């Protein structure tokens, strides 16, 4: 097993469950620099991260190249030409940029980063227009029917209504994802977190995070944060996730229109201003109550008990997916 991801599932699940952003500040007794707690200190992560090593950009680029070459071979077997695409420009992660996003200065200028400025939109559009798909000329030479067949072979059949869940989501299956999915599976193997043999364990982990928000300590922390938010003129939020959801709804309104037209600069500026106002108040109150560090401390206490209760299952998962096997 040779997978490399920037973060382990444990951090993703916790962030999704509680709306945590950034790294922890001093929590008193953590293992990070200066006594800080970080997601890497997670008792659960010590078991689950056995499936993945640290993110290695060179290895990720090499694996992507192999995947694209395997895709080309698969497409050739199906009677189509395919030129491997260089994905390396999408695989660089700037730690300094991530740290900058956790500063008051960045939040005051960008909010949560949900709503782009006109300048950012223009730069993104320019980058998109500059990109040249090496396969575009070949695809353009095909008939409309052949083009549909090309993309179905490459990515799998289009999603149908019976393939989606009630919330609009769908389960990914590499076997239904065409040559691209088959190639990625060939290089990366199975996703450990989708292994049916360990499904009961991950169902229990999901339940753990669903219950985390109901923990008395978490509720007390949210109440302290909400009191600060009310004092700052934002009385409608009872939990940190409420603020993030409110900012997201502001942003969604821009694009939920029947015309499909891009929002005007005036509408964009208004929504961006609203997002920044919420995010900045959230940032200030989170700093005041030491939210992330306190939340991690509460989370890790529950995880420690979870590990004690499910140690056999966790050790079995770790043994099955040790890095490099």
NORSULZI-V796236 format. One record per pair of residues at least 12 apart in sequence whose C-alpha atoms are under 6 Angstrom apart, sorted by sequence separation. I is the first residue (numbers start at 0). J is the second residue. If there is no record, write none. Layout:
{{I,J} {I,J}}
This chain:
{{225,237} {23,36} {23,37} {68,83} {67,83} {221,238} {155,175} {155,176} {249,270} {154,176} {155,177} {154,177} {153,177} {152,177} {153,178} {154,179} {153,179} {60,87} {10,38} {246,274} {9,44} {7,48} {3,51} {2,51} {3,52} {5,54} {4,54} {3,54} {227,284} {224,284} {21,101} {73,178} {70,178} {70,179} {70,182} {69,182} {66,182} {66,183} {114,271} {110,274} {110,275} {111,278} {110,278} {107,279} {106,279} {2,187} {18,240} {41,299} {42,302} {42,303} {26,292} {23,291} {24,292} {49,317} {23,292} {50,320} {46,317} {50,321} {51,322} {49,321} {50,322} {49,322} {1,323} {0,323} {0,324}}
